[in-house]
Amino acid sequence: MKRFAMVLVAGMFGVPPVYALGPVDVDVQLSGWRQNLSGEVRYRGEDIDVGDELGMDNNTAVMARARLHVTGFGNLYASYAPLEHSGSRILSSSFTFGDETFTAATPVSSSLDADMYDLGWTFTALNLAVSELELGLQAKLIDGTVRLAGGGAEQEATFTAPVPMARALLRINIPFVTAEVDGAGMVYDGNHFYDVTAQLKVSPLPLVYFAGGYRALDLELEDGDKRAAVKESGPFLGIGIDF
């Protein structure tokens, strides 16, 4: 099964079969993530609190994650998570967002819709009896839109941010149970982006596991007249296959 999977991947990309490097392991996981949002956004005006001023609510989204381990090559990771929030609030004060001014006592509806993609590679820096330490690099892409509408005014700000990051993962394996802490981060010129996941995976059946954990994002990114300083965090439950 592992050899067949590697031949299939190799054929898709037109490269020689990499199973010659060693055994292959595939891990695919789907999780429901409870997203708790806080922070501020700005577009040509002042900072606006997404919770207190805009009333954006929390949300539950499905995130996906895959890992391909090839002995002698390392680990390839890919993941996807949507960030979706909306809200409405009668404004307590006036503010400017983009080319529009939203005045106090006006009902305003708002939304944040973004897609977050990750692609990474790690190598095993330490492999002891029950623990592994992986180190590597990751490329994150976050692409989305913030929209505000109310009082006859409507404005949106779009953003696309490619973010190179360093990555580290600690894994502890005991029979039927795996604990993981996976973190990636970037700090540059006053901007930062941290993404940390801690989870426990239990495998009561061959190939199948159930997972529970917590994921936290912390970002501050500024691009010209646009700025976001946002935290997104919450627990998740998932199911996966590992073969």
C-alpha positions in Angstrom: 0.0 0.0 0.0 2.8 2.4 0.9 4.7 1.6 -2.3 1.6 2.0 -4.4 0.9 5.4 -2.9 4.4 6.6 -3.6 4.3 5.4 -7.2 1.0 7.2 -7.7 2.5 10.5 -6.4 5.6 10.1 -8.4 3.6 9.5 -11.6 1.5 12.6 -11.0 4.6 14.8 -10.9 6.6 13.0 -13.5 9.5 12.1 -11.2 11.2 8.8 -10.5 9.6 6.7 -7.8 10.8 8.0 -4.5 10.1 4.8 -2.6 13.7 4.1 -3.5 14.5 6.5 -0.7 12.7 4.5 1.9 9.3 3.6 3.4 6.5 6.1 3.1 3.9 7.1 5.7 0.7 9.1 4.9 -1.4 11.0 7.5 -4.6 12.8 6.6 -6.8 14.6 9.2 -10.1 16.5 9.2 -11.1 18.5 12.2 -13.9 20.8 13.4 -12.2 23.9 14.8 -14.0 26.3 17.1 -12.7 29.8 16.2 -12.7 32.6 18.8 -11.7 35.9 17.1 -10.3 39.0 18.7 -8.2 42.0 17.6 -8.3 45.0 15.4 -8.3 45.9 11.7 -7.6 49.2 9.9 -8.0 50.5 6.4 -6.9 54.1 5.8 -8.5 55.2 9.1 -8.2 54.2 12.8 -8.0 50.8 14.4 -11.4 49.1 14.7 -12.0 46.3 17.3 -13.6 43.4 15.5 -15.5 42.2 18.7 -16.4 45.3 20.7 -17.0 47.7 17.8 -18.1 45.4 14.9 -19.7 42.5 16.9 -18.1 39.7 14.9 -19.1 36.4 16.3 -17.2 33.2 16.9 -17.5 30.3 14.4 -16.8 26.6 13.8 -15.0 25.6 10.6 -13.6 22.5 9.1 -9.8 22.4 8.7 -7.7 19.8 6.8 -4.2 18.7 7.3 -2.0 16.1 5.5 1.6 14.8 6.1 3.7 12.7 3.7 6.8 11.2 5.3 9.5 9.7 3.1 12.5 8.0 4.8 15.6 9.8 3.7 13.8 12.8 2.4 11.8 14.2 5.3 8.2 15.3 5.8 5.9 17.3 3.5 3.0 19.0 5.1 -0.1 20.7 3.6 -3.1 22.2 5.3 -6.1 24.4 4.7 -8.4 26.3 7.1 -11.1 28.9 6.4 -11.5 31.9 8.7 -15.1 33.1 8.5 -16.8 35.6 10.9 -19.7 38.0 10.7 -21.5 40.4 13.0 -23.7 43.4 13.4 -23.6 46.3 15.9 -25.0 49.8 16.4 -21.9 51.9 16.5 -21.0 53.7 19.7 -18.6 56.0 17.9 -17.7 57.1 14.3 -14.8 55.8 12.4 -13.3 55.7 8.9 -12.8 52.5 6.9 -11.4 52.9 3.4 -13.1 55.7 1.6 -16.2 55.6 3.8 -17.0 57.1 7.2 -19.4 55.1 9.4 -21.1 57.3 11.9 -22.1 56.7 15.6 -25.6 55.3 16.3 -25.7 53.6 12.8 -26.3 49.9 12.5 -23.4 48.3 10.7 -22.9 44.7 9.5 -19.5 43.3 9.0 -17.8 40.1 7.8 -14.3 38.6 7.6 -13.8 35.8 5.0 -10.4 34.4 4.5 -8.7 31.2 3.3 -5.4 30.1 4.8 -3.1 27.6 3.0 0.1 26.1 4.4 2.9 24.1 2.7 5.9 23.0 4.6 8.9 20.7 4.8 10.7 19.3 7.8 13.5 16.9 8.6 13.8 14.8 11.7 16.5 16.5 13.8 16.1 14.2 16.8 14.7 10.7 17.1 14.8 9.0 20.5 12.9 6.0 21.8 9.4 7.5 22.0 10.0 11.1 20.9 10.8 13.0 17.6 11.8 16.6 16.9 11.3 18.0 13.4 12.6 21.3 12.1 12.0 23.0 8.8 10.4 25.7 6.8 6.8 26.6 5.9 5.1 28.9 3.4 1.7 30.3 4.5 -0.7 32.1 2.3 -3.7 34.0 3.7 -6.2 35.5 1.3 -9.4 37.3 2.3 -11.8 40.2 2.5 -13.2 42.4 5.3 -16.5 44.0 4.5 -18.5 46.7 6.3 -22.0 48.0 5.3 -24.4 50.4 7.0 -26.0 53.8 6.9 -25.9 53.8 3.1 -22.1 53.2 3.1 -20.3 50.1 2.0 -16.6 49.3 1.9 -14.4 46.3 1.6 -10.7 45.7 2.0 -9.0 42.7 0.3 -5.7 41.3 1.4 -3.3 38.6 0.2 -0.3 37.8 2.4 2.4 35.2 1.6 4.3 34.5 4.8 7.6 32.4 5.0 8.0 30.8 8.4 10.3 28.6 10.4 8.7 25.4 11.8 9.3 23.0 14.7 7.3 19.9 15.7 7.7 17.7 18.8 6.0 14.3 18.7 5.8 11.7 21.5 4.6 8.2 20.6 3.4 5.5 23.0 1.2 2.6 22.2 -2.2 3.8 20.8 -1.5 7.4 21.7 0.5 10.2 20.0 1.0 13.7 21.5 2.1 16.6 19.2 3.0 20.2 19.5 3.5 21.9 16.1 4.5 25.5 15.8 5.5 27.9 13.1 6.5 31.6 13.3 7.8 34.7 11.5 8.9 38.1 12.8 9.9 40.8 10.4 10.0 44.6 10.5 7.3 45.0 13.1 5.1 42.2 11.6 4.7 38.8 13.1 2.7 35.6 12.5 2.6 32.7 15.0 0.6 29.4 14.4 0.7 26.8 17.2 -1.2 23.5 17.4 -1.2 21.0 20.3 -3.1 17.8 20.0 -3.5 14.3 21.3 -4.2 11.4 18.9 -5.7 8.1 20.0 -5.7 5.1 17.7 -8.2 2.4 18.9 -8.2 0.8 15.5 -5.6 0.1 12.8 -5.0 3.0 10.4 -7.7 5.2 12.1 -7.2 7.8 14.9 -9.3 10.4 16.8 -7.7 13.7 17.7 -8.4 16.5 20.1 -6.5 19.7 20.7 -6.1 23.4 20.5 -4.9 25.7 17.7 -3.9 29.4 18.2 -3.0 32.1 15.6 -1.5 35.4 16.5 -0.8 37.8 13.7 0.1 41.5 13.2 0.6 42.4 9.5 0.7 45.9 8.0 0.7 46.6 4.3 0.5 50.3 3.3 -2.8 51.7 4.6 -4.0 48.2 5.7 -3.3 46.7 9.1 -4.5 43.6 11.0 -3.6 42.7 14.5 -5.8 39.6 15.1 -5.8 36.5 17.3 -7.8 33.3 16.3 -7.9 30.4 18.7 -9.9 27.5 20.0 -10.3 23.8 20.5 -10.8 21.2 17.8 -11.9 17.6 17.4 -10.9 15.5 14.4 -10.6 12.1 12.8 -7.7 10.9 10.7 -6.1 8.0 8.8 -2.4 7.0 9.0 -1.0 4.4 6.7 
